[in-house]
Amino acid sequence: MGATYALGTFNDNFFKQAACLLALSFGLKEIQGAAGIFFALPFVLFSAWAGWLADRLPKSSIIVWAKGLEVLAMALGAYGLITLDWHFILAMVATMGLQSAIFSPALNGSIPETVSGSSVPKVNAALKLATTLAILAGIALAGVGLDQSWGQAALPAEISFGRVFVAAVALLAALLGLAAAMFISPGPVKGMRPQVHFPWAGPIDSLRDCMYLRREPSLGLALLAEAYFYFVSSLAVFLINDLGETQLHLSFSQTSLLPAALMLGLCAGSLLAGKGSPLSWQKLLMPAGAGMGAGLLLSGLAPLFAPEIRLGWLIGAYLLTGFAGGIYLIPITSFIQVRPCPFEKGRVLGISGFASFVGIVISGACYNLLTARLPPSAGLVVAGAASLGAALLFGLGIRLIQSDKYGIDPSLRRNLNAVTLAASIFPSDKNTL
């Protein structure tokens, strides 16, 4: 499962980064924002369905079908990349979003079924390390792949060998991921409640499920914090690509080094956070969020420095941002996986995907809005300031949840290692499928 997940994550980022760099090189900034929206929309529309499936079907079967969908997506994307047909490229990005929406609840829901609650942060840290390294490789190699020209003599002048190279690597990675998925053993479906209707309304059902989280405010705050992470990280990657390609005029390879540094810092932060418990997020959320904000603010100052030190400054700033991000994310992810009662894990993870990718959709719109008025460096300063403000608000939320005065969930303050299961969050449904 780790190999399957890592190969899919590599492909998501390898192809999307290559497409974004090409779009920026042709002066099509809006394509980058559109790609973020197209990738996230399937999560918004179908997360409720994916969560329902993860609670009722063998997770290995869901994963195999999702990886088959990835092969189709890469075939569409390969044609679009070679011919520079942006319709096919965006279709590929949307299809990859759909397969990721189906895949994610099955993978994340299987972790607490197979390991003890205290081991979940370690397993998440190991998976996050593997997938972050895959993201790192995907982002870094996208620019390197586009710069390849050694086979150009065998191709017509209008077809870049770099684009053919990227398309071939992406299709190969999809096929290897499908092969790896065939070896995943079916996992148990534990504690499934049979009286759960199929969420035909999709995003409306997801919104309704979000409202039920008022019964479990600690879980609701963790889901909100996770959604903010994906909003700001998606926005940051868009702005980083724009900063390197259009404002600082770096090469494809140099521009790809910047988000790669972000991912490398995330690896280090994830490893450190994996040593904690699923409740560590209460102590770490505010300082880690402030660290992300500080790193983004520092990166926005890069144009003020001499050209020969800008790249080093940016790499340092993004290492800091990613390190804080890993410490921020791992405990939240672990808590969301462990806290729900067994027969509602898939449903809660469906809400997680829905909320996180609503954040990514908003990030695409915010990117287009910011870059229409500000240079990307100023956009990074805005993102950093927003993260500092969000960190303060999340810290206040944690204080309220832990407070005996308000009686929301003071057990979280006293029970620092073992996470008690939540009571059923959602009402029973009499109408079944």
GIKA-V168595 format. One line per field, one symbol per residue. ss: DSSP state (~ for helix, > for strand, _ for the rest). psi: psi as a letter, one per 20 degrees, with the letter a starting at -180 (. if undefined). Layout:
ss=???
psi=???
This chain:
ss=_~~~~~~~~~~~~~~~~~~~~~~~~___~~~~~~~~~~~~~~~~~~~~~~~~~~~~__~~~~~~~~~~~~~~~~~~~~~~~~~__~~~~~~~~~~~~~~~~~~~~~~~~~~~~~__~~~~~~~~~~~~~~~~~~~~~~~~~~~~~~_____~~~______~~~~~~~~~~~~~~~~~~~~~_____________________~~~~~~~~~~~~~_~~~~~~~~~~~~~~~~~~~~~~~~~~~~~~~____~~~~~~~~~~~~~~~~~~~~~~_______~~~~~~~~~~~~~~~~~~~__~~~__~~~~~~~~~~~~~~~~~~~~~~~~~~~~~~~~~__~~~~~~~~~~~~~~~~~~~~~~~~~~~~~~____~~~~~~~~~~~~~~~~~~~~~~~~~~~________~~~~___________________
psi=hggggghggggghgghggggggghhjkmhhhgghggghhhghgghjhgghggghihqphhgggghhhhhhggghgghgghghikohghghggghhhgghhhhgghgghhhgihirqhhighgghggghgghhhgggggggigggghipjijhhiqqhiophggggggggghghghhggghhhjpqprqnpkpphmoqpmhidhghggghhhiiiimhghggghghghhghghhggggghgggggghgilrrgggghhghhhghghhgghggghiiarijhhhhigghhhhggggghghhiigiirqhiiggggggghhggghghhghggghgggghhhgqqgjjgggghghgggghigghghhgghghggiihqqhghhhgghghhhgghggghgggggghiphgikglihhhhnigppqqqrphqqqphor.
